[in-house]
Amino acid sequence: MITIIPAIDLIDGKCVRLSQGDYSQKKIYRDNPVDVAKEFEAAGLTRLHVVDLDGAKAGKVVNLSVLEEIAKATSLLVDFGGGIKTDEEIRSVVDAGATFVSVGSIAVKEPEKFNRWIKEYGPEKFFLGADVRDGKIAIGGWLEQTEIDVTEFIQEQMTKRISHVFCTDISKDGLLEGPSLTFYRHLLFQCPGLRLVASGGVSSLEDIRKLDQLGCDGVIVGKAIYEGKITLRELKMMNDE
């Protein structure tokens, strides 16, 4: 069964969503992310994807206190990312209660540093983000486009025993138009053994079922929950199936 991972994106300590990674298209949904996390846990969900959008833009962790509060208030397995660039920040994120450290840009821009982190903390500690636009990796909160092919990038990371990867098709994110099924099918075919978590475009339970049938390990759901396209009650029922 596919793991449903609700998302909390943070700007100024509040739950927001962007459309296609555009900071100018910001919508605030809830003022208190801790309350939101508690609601997810009450619905029977066990994972949580937290993105420090302020941190992604600033290139350093900004919303660490929110992670600490969520970790204290719930038993959710939290992955936290956004702007993590130093050993000190990894330790602070883990100490604040994150089960997994989400990284993306650092693996692209400073591969030697990321390789050292893998050796020091273990590959299982990292939830690697491979965000893609037109088949190429985008980094820095999606503000910087590279010419790196996403499939080749993931294949290379898998040689380092990184297998837990979330992949967001930026062209789909926040639009509620359905996920990139063809793209994910291609990725799973090209990368045997990949624990792929799909992200972007999910708008219904049917979308989640299709991703499950494809063989995705998990799915990150954000805007569909906040817009009421998928209710927590429906997610609880799906988890109980």
N, C-alpha and C positions, 0 to 999 in steps of 0.2 A: 504493500500500500504506500502510495506517495505521501511524503511528509509535508504538511501544510505549514508554511512559515510566514506568519503575519509580519508586516514591516512597520516600523516607526522611523520616519525621517525627521530629523531635528534641525530647526533653525530658531535661534534665540530661545532654546529650551522648550519649544512648542512642536506639536505634531503637524507637519505640513506635507504637501505633495507638490512635485513639479510636473510639468508636462514636457516630455522629451528632454529632460535635463536642463531646462531653461529656467534659471533663477528668477527671471522677470515674470515667469508664469507660476508664481507661488500661491498656494491656497492653504490657509491655516484651518485645520479641522478641529483640533482640540488643544486646549491650553496646558493640560496636565498629562504628559505621556505615561506617568506611573499608573494613573487610573486606567488608561487604555490597556497597559500591560496586564493589569489585574483582570480586566474583562476578558482578555485573550486566554489567560490561565483558567478562568472560571468556565470558559467554553470548552475546556478539555485540550487546548493546544499546549504543546510542550516546548516549542522553539520560538525564538524571536529574533528578527533581523533589525538591528538598529544602525542607522546611518547618520553620522554627524556631518550634515551638509555644510555647516559653518566650518568644520574642520577640513573637509575636502577642498573647500575654496581657499582657506587660509594656509593649508599645508601643515597643520598641526592640530592635535586634538583640542577641541573647544568644549564640548558638552559632556565631559567625564562625570560630572556630578549627577547627571540624569541617569547614566548607567549605574552608578552606585545606588541610587534610590530604587531603580527597578530591580536590581539584584537583591537588595534587602527586602523588598516588598513581595517578591515572587520567587518561585523555584524554577522559572523558565530557563532553558538553556539558551543563553544570549550570545549571538555573534555581534561584534561591534567594530565598525570601521569608519574611515573618513579622516584622511590627513595623517595617518600613522607613519612616521618616518624614522623614529629613533628607538634604540633599545629601551630607553627610559619610558617611552610612551607604550611600548608593548607591555612592559612590566606593570605600568600604572593601569592599563586597561584590564590586564589579567587580575591584578590586585583588587580592582574595582568590582570584579565579579563576572567578567566575560568568560564564557566557556571556550569560544573561538575568537580569534583575531581576524577580522576581514581586511585583506590587503588587495591592492590592485596596481596602483601607479608604481609603487616601489619595486614590484617584481619586473616591471617593464623598464624603468629608468635606472634602477640600481640592482641588477640581477645578482651581483656578487654579495651585496649586503643581504638580499633575500635568501640566497643560498646558505649564508652563515646563520641566519635566523632559523632556517629549516633544521640545520644540524644542532643548533643550541636548544631549540624548544620542541623539535619534532614536527614532522609534516602534518600530523593529525591535529595540531593546534591551530592551523591556518585554514581559513575559508577564503579561497582565492576568487576574486572578482575578475571576470573577463568581460568587460562591457564592450559592446560592438556596434559599430555603425557601418553599414555597407560592407560587412565582412572583415572590417579592420578594427583593431583595438582603439578605444578612446580612454583617456585617463584624466586625472585632475578634476574629478567631479564632472567628467564628460566635456570639459571645456577645451581639452587638447586632443586633437585627432592625430593618430600615428598611421604608418603604412604597414604595421605588423599584422599579418594574417592570423585571425583568431584560432583557427584549427591548428596551425603550426605552433602557436604560442602554447596552447593547452597540451599538445603532444609533448613539447619540450618539458613542461612542468611535471607531466606524469612520469618522466624519467627520474625525477627527484622524489618520487613517491607522493606527490601532491595529487590527490584524486577527488577531493571535495571542492567542487567549483560551481560558482553561480554565474550565470551568463545572462546579461540583460541586453536585449535588442532595443537600443535607444529609440529607434524609429517607432517602436510600439509602446514605449513606456508612458503610462499616464493617460493613454487615449481610450482604453477600454474597448479595443477593437479586436481582441483575441491575440494569443501568443504566436510566435513564429514557429509553427509546427515543422515546416519543411526544413528550416535552419537547424532546429534541435535534432531532428531525425538524422540529418547529415552529420552533425557533430558526434552523436552517439555511435554512428556507423564508423566514423573515422578514428574514434578514440575509445576502443574497447576497454571496459573496466572503469570508465569515468562515472563518478557519482555526480551527475549533473542536476543542478537546481535551476529550474527555469524562472525567469523574471521578466516582467513587462507585458502589458496587454491583457492580462487575465481579467475576464469580465463576468464569468459565470462558473457554476459547478461543472458544467459540461466541458469548459476549457480545462479544468483541473483533471477531469476524467480522461480527456484526450492525451494530456501530458503523461498521466499515469500509464496509459496504454502504450505510449511511445517508449517507456522505460526510464523516464526521469525519476531521479531519487527524491526530489523535492520540488516545491514550487513556492516562490515568494509572492504573497498577495498583499497589495497595499490599497490603492485607490478604490478598488472594487468593494472593499469592506467599508471604507469611509463614505463612499457614495451610496451605500445600501444596496449595491448590485448583488452582493453575497452577504448574507447575515451570519452572525456568529452562531445562531441556532442551527442554520444549515450546515455550517462547518462542523459543529458538534455531532450532528446526525451522520455526516459523512465519515467522521473519525470513528464513529461507533459501528459502521457497517461491517 
